[in-house]
Amino acid sequence: IFDGLIRRPHGILLVTGPTGSGKTTTLYAGLDKINSPEKKIITIEDPVEYQLAGVNQIPVRPKIGLSFATGLRHIVRQDPDVIMVGEIRDLETAEIAIQAALTGHLVFSTLHTNDAPSAVTRLQDMGAEAYLVASVLNGVLAQRLVRRICSACRAPYQADPGDLLALGVTDATGVELWSGKGCDDCRGTGYRGRTGIYELFVINEEARGLILSKKPSGVIRRHAIEHGMVSLRDDGWVKARAGVTTVEEILRVTQEDT
């Protein structure tokens, strides 16, 4: 589904999550997938984290007055196919990004929100017009990074019933869960490496109607889940059942979402 969103001809795709949740890496992976000699891609970043071949990457430079907003304005004049803005931090940047999407550009950016539907209300809280947000937003991906169970010392374990309940799991009968016991390979932590858990909110016509009528994020969230959005915690539970991570780890990275 995410693949389809990054190939749309225009509109805005947002990736949300706290600092250090891998948002930029996800956007880079998306740009890398659609990058081709016939596509003009320009980014404005703070800072440029990786060099992407064939992509014009501009670093934000406040000392010379080059902010996300001024850089974005400059980029739009060059008429690229795809624009990536490191982060939408204020109304000015949001409005230029929306305008770019309305005039046929595909815009990728990030926001700091706890879940995917909250991105809508965050833009409106900044002062972006509801009808504009409704017309340009294609989708929002919320993500977190969780630690992977160390493959050298992983073993079955019993998760705390209270933790399972907190995760929304009422019956874990017959489900085998794993954790790392701690070894030299993982320096005694039981974890080695990281992976992502995701929540993808694809904006359909009904969702546009909810955005237009300025419904609160809780209402938008319920609608999204009813229409198939898998929540961060549910995606985490899938990965815990698959032996990739632990229930405790899922709760740790999603505790602010309750």
C-alpha positions as a Python dict, from the first residue, in 0.01 Angstrom:
ca = {
    (1, 'I'): (0, 0, 0),
    (2, 'F'): (286, 237, 91),
    (3, 'D'): (435, 155, -249),
    (4, 'G'): (120, 283, -416),
    (5, 'L'): (128, 608, -215),
    (6, 'I'): (487, 692, -311),
    (7, 'R'): (395, 646, -678),
    (8, 'R'): (98, 885, -677),
    (9, 'P'): (141, 1175, -924),
    (10, 'H'): (71, 1445, -663),
    (11, 'G'): (-41, 1505, -307),
    (12, 'I'): (123, 1484, 35),
    (13, 'L'): (255, 1176, 211),
    (14, 'L'): (360, 1220, 575),
    (15, 'V'): (570, 1000, 802),
    (16, 'T'): (521, 1064, 1174),
    (17, 'G'): (684, 958, 1498),
    (18, 'P'): (917, 1086, 1769),
    (19, 'T'): (1280, 1184, 1709),
    (20, 'G'): (1492, 879, 1628),
    (21, 'S'): (1204, 663, 1505),
    (22, 'G'): (1351, 624, 1155),
    (23, 'K'): (1121, 866, 969),
    (24, 'T'): (1393, 1007, 741),
    (25, 'T'): (1523, 658, 662),
    (26, 'T'): (1172, 557, 551),
    (27, 'L'): (1141, 865, 328),
    (28, 'Y'): (1485, 799, 177),
    (29, 'A'): (1380, 439, 103),
    (30, 'G'): (1067, 575, -69),
    (31, 'L'): (1265, 827, -275),
    (32, 'D'): (1515, 557, -369),
    (33, 'K'): (1233, 336, -499),
    (34, 'I'): (1086, 601, -727),
    (35, 'N'): (1416, 764, -825),
    (36, 'S'): (1483, 750, -1200),
    (37, 'P'): (1662, 969, -1458),
    (38, 'E'): (1328, 1104, -1585),
    (39, 'K'): (1212, 1210, -1238),
    (40, 'K'): (1324, 1541, -1093),
    (41, 'I'): (1353, 1502, -715),
    (42, 'I'): (1461, 1784, -482),
    (43, 'T'): (1489, 1773, -102),
    (44, 'I'): (1533, 2033, 172),
    (45, 'E'): (1673, 1874, 488),
    (46, 'D'): (1813, 1956, 831),
    (47, 'P'): (2071, 1809, 794),
    (48, 'V'): (2120, 1599, 477),
    (49, 'E'): (2160, 1257, 639),
    (50, 'Y'): (2255, 1043, 337),
    (51, 'Q'): (2352, 1129, -17),
    (52, 'L'): (2105, 997, -275),
    (53, 'A'): (2239, 957, -629),
    (54, 'G'): (2054, 1171, -882),
    (55, 'V'): (1867, 1370, -614),
    (56, 'N'): (1929, 1740, -555),
    (57, 'Q'): (1958, 1768, -175),
    (58, 'I'): (1963, 2110, -9),
    (59, 'P'): (2060, 2154, 358),
    (60, 'V'): (1874, 2408, 574),
    (61, 'R'): (2107, 2699, 661),
    (62, 'P'): (1944, 2938, 911),
    (63, 'K'): (2252, 3167, 919),
    (64, 'I'): (2189, 3272, 559),
    (65, 'G'): (1810, 3267, 598),
    (66, 'L'): (1759, 2931, 428),
    (67, 'S'): (1480, 2770, 634),
    (68, 'F'): (1244, 2486, 535),
    (69, 'A'): (993, 2747, 417),
    (70, 'T'): (1233, 2962, 209),
    (71, 'G'): (1404, 2652, 69),
    (72, 'L'): (1072, 2495, -23),
    (73, 'R'): (958, 2812, -197),
    (74, 'H'): (1280, 2809, -402),
    (75, 'I'): (1237, 2438, -485),
    (76, 'V'): (877, 2477, -610),
    (77, 'R'): (996, 2736, -864),
    (78, 'Q'): (1225, 2471, -1016),
    (79, 'D'): (917, 2257, -1089),
    (80, 'P'): (1034, 1915, -965),
    (81, 'D'): (817, 1602, -980),
    (82, 'V'): (885, 1507, -619),
    (83, 'I'): (977, 1723, -320),
    (84, 'M'): (1092, 1603, 20),
    (85, 'V'): (1075, 1848, 311),
    (86, 'G'): (1264, 1722, 617),
    (87, 'E'): (992, 1837, 855),
    (88, 'I'): (680, 2053, 858),
    (89, 'R'): (744, 2270, 1164),
    (90, 'D'): (520, 2570, 1104),
    (91, 'L'): (221, 2702, 913),
    (92, 'E'): (435, 2872, 647),
    (93, 'T'): (603, 2543, 551),
    (94, 'A'): (268, 2358, 567),
    (95, 'E'): (102, 2611, 334),
    (96, 'I'): (383, 2598, 75),
    (97, 'A'): (379, 2215, 86),
    (98, 'I'): (0, 2213, 37),
    (99, 'Q'): (27, 2462, -250),
    (100, 'A'): (297, 2248, -413),
    (101, 'A'): (74, 1939, -385),
    (102, 'L'): (-222, 2130, -533),
    (103, 'T'): (-12, 2234, -831),
    (104, 'G'): (80, 1878, -926),
    (105, 'H'): (384, 1791, -714),
    (106, 'L'): (426, 1487, -492),
    (107, 'V'): (544, 1603, -149),
    (108, 'F'): (699, 1384, 122),
    (109, 'S'): (754, 1515, 474),
    (110, 'T'): (756, 1431, 845),
    (111, 'L'): (568, 1548, 1153),
    (112, 'H'): (597, 1476, 1525),
    (113, 'T'): (269, 1308, 1623),
    (114, 'N'): (196, 997, 1831),
    (115, 'D'): (-17, 825, 1569),
    (116, 'A'): (-108, 856, 1202),
    (117, 'P'): (-456, 1019, 1229),
    (118, 'S'): (-320, 1288, 1466),
    (119, 'A'): (-116, 1428, 1174),
    (120, 'V'): (-441, 1568, 1035),
    (121, 'T'): (-529, 1758, 1351),
    (122, 'R'): (-166, 1872, 1394),
    (123, 'L'): (-178, 2043, 1052),
    (124, 'Q'): (-510, 2205, 1142),
    (125, 'D'): (-373, 2317, 1480),
    (126, 'M'): (-89, 2487, 1292),
    (127, 'G'): (-353, 2683, 1102),
    (128, 'A'): (-377, 2487, 776),
    (129, 'E'): (-728, 2503, 625),
    (130, 'A'): (-926, 2179, 669),
    (131, 'Y'): (-1049, 2177, 306),
    (132, 'L'): (-690, 2203, 178),
    (133, 'V'): (-562, 1927, 408),
    (134, 'A'): (-856, 1707, 300),
    (135, 'S'): (-786, 1762, -69),
    (136, 'V'): (-406, 1705, -73),
    (137, 'L'): (-330, 1445, 195),
    (138, 'N'): (-282, 1096, 44),
    (139, 'G'): (-167, 908, 351),
    (140, 'V'): (18, 912, 681),
    (141, 'L'): (261, 648, 805),
    (142, 'A'): (333, 643, 1181),
    (143, 'Q'): (632, 441, 1292),
    (144, 'R'): (852, 338, 1585),
    (145, 'L'): (1177, 145, 1607),
    (146, 'V'): (1177, -161, 1833),
    (147, 'R'): (1474, -370, 1937),
    (148, 'R'): (1501, -714, 1779),
    (149, 'I'): (1535, -1024, 1996),
    (150, 'C'): (1893, -1157, 1981),
    (151, 'S'): (1888, -1467, 1758),
    (152, 'A'): (2177, -1626, 1950),
    (153, 'C'): (1995, -1646, 2285),
    (154, 'R'): (1624, -1629, 2200),
    (155, 'A'): (1401, -1865, 2396),
    (156, 'P'): (1027, -1902, 2462),
    (157, 'Y'): (897, -1699, 2756),
    (158, 'Q'): (573, -1614, 2933),
    (159, 'A'): (470, -1253, 2885),
    (160, 'D'): (324, -1069, 3182),
    (161, 'P'): (-62, -1096, 3160),
    (162, 'G'): (-88, -726, 3253),
    (163, 'D'): (142, -637, 2962),
    (164, 'L'): (-67, -844, 2723),
    (165, 'L'): (-381, -670, 2846),
    (166, 'A'): (-215, -330, 2800),
    (167, 'L'): (-140, -434, 2443),
    (168, 'G'): (-508, -515, 2392),
    (169, 'V'): (-452, -892, 2383),
    (170, 'T'): (-722, -1071, 2585),
    (171, 'D'): (-643, -1427, 2478),
    (172, 'A'): (-289, -1545, 2403),
    (173, 'T'): (-369, -1916, 2442),
    (174, 'G'): (-143, -2127, 2225),
    (175, 'V'): (69, -1828, 2120),
    (176, 'E'): (442, -1886, 2165),
    (177, 'L'): (630, -1570, 2256),
    (178, 'W'): (1006, -1523, 2264),
    (179, 'S'): (1266, -1316, 2442),
    (180, 'G'): (1645, -1302, 2457),
    (181, 'K'): (1805, -1446, 2770),
    (182, 'G'): (2116, -1230, 2728),
    (183, 'C'): (2451, -1352, 2594),
    (184, 'D'): (2792, -1228, 2475),
    (185, 'D'): (2655, -1156, 2127),
    (186, 'C'): (2403, -905, 2262),
    (187, 'R'): (2612, -792, 2562),
    (188, 'G'): (2360, -941, 2798),
    (189, 'T'): (2067, -728, 2677),
    (190, 'G'): (1868, -999, 2498),
    (191, 'Y'): (1832, -768, 2197),
    (192, 'R'): (2039, -712, 1885),
    (193, 'G'): (1949, -474, 1601),
    (194, 'R'): (1622, -290, 1543),
    (195, 'T'): (1317, -314, 1321),
    (196, 'G'): (1013, -97, 1256),
    (197, 'I'): (649, -118, 1357),
    (198, 'Y'): (407, 77, 1140),
    (199, 'E'): (58, 224, 1120),
    (200, 'L'): (-52, 332, 772),
    (201, 'F'): (-352, 562, 735),
    (202, 'V'): (-465, 585, 372),
    (203, 'I'): (-704, 874, 317),
    (204, 'N'): (-1026, 761, 147),
    (205, 'E'): (-1328, 975, 54),
    (206, 'E'): (-1498, 918, 390),
    (207, 'A'): (-1183, 1022, 575),
    (208, 'R'): (-1167, 1337, 360),
    (209, 'G'): (-1522, 1414, 476),
    (210, 'L'): (-1419, 1375, 841),
    (211, 'I'): (-1117, 1602, 788),
    (212, 'L'): (-1334, 1858, 612),
    (213, 'S'): (-1577, 1870, 904),
    (214, 'K'): (-1283, 1906, 1148),
    (215, 'K'): (-1359, 1589, 1342),
    (216, 'P'): (-1119, 1517, 1633),
    (217, 'S'): (-832, 1273, 1575),
    (218, 'G'): (-1004, 1004, 1790),
    (219, 'V'): (-1299, 994, 1549),
    (220, 'I'): (-1066, 984, 1247),
    (221, 'R'): (-866, 708, 1416),
    (222, 'R'): (-1176, 493, 1478),
    (223, 'H'): (-1277, 537, 1114),
    (224, 'A'): (-927, 440, 996),
    (225, 'I'): (-921, 122, 1208),
    (226, 'E'): (-1274, 27, 1093),
    (227, 'H'): (-1145, 60, 736),
    (228, 'G'): (-848, -168, 786),
    (229, 'M'): (-572, 46, 939),
    (230, 'V'): (-348, -174, 1156),
    (231, 'S'): (-244, 18, 1468),
    (232, 'L'): (118, 43, 1586),
    (233, 'R'): (41, -190, 1877),
    (234, 'D'): (-137, -444, 1655),
    (235, 'D'): (156, -444, 1412),
    (236, 'G'): (382, -487, 1714),
    (237, 'W'): (177, -785, 1831),
    (238, 'V'): (219, -945, 1486),
    (239, 'K'): (597, -901, 1521),
    (240, 'A'): (597, -1032, 1880),
    (241, 'R'): (407, -1345, 1769),
    (242, 'A'): (660, -1390, 1489),
    (243, 'G'): (942, -1391, 1745),
    (244, 'V'): (1096, -1067, 1617),
    (245, 'T'): (1050, -857, 1931),
    (246, 'T'): (895, -870, 2279),
    (247, 'V'): (564, -748, 2421),
    (248, 'E'): (758, -526, 2667),
    (249, 'E'): (941, -362, 2379),
    (250, 'I'): (615, -283, 2194),
    (251, 'L'): (471, -125, 2508),
    (252, 'R'): (791, 72, 2570),
    (253, 'V'): (785, 246, 2232),
    (254, 'T'): (409, 305, 2221),
    (255, 'Q'): (344, 409, 2582),
    (256, 'E'): (270, 772, 2488),
    (257, 'D'): (-3, 657, 2247),
    (258, 'T'): (-248, 548, 2516),
}
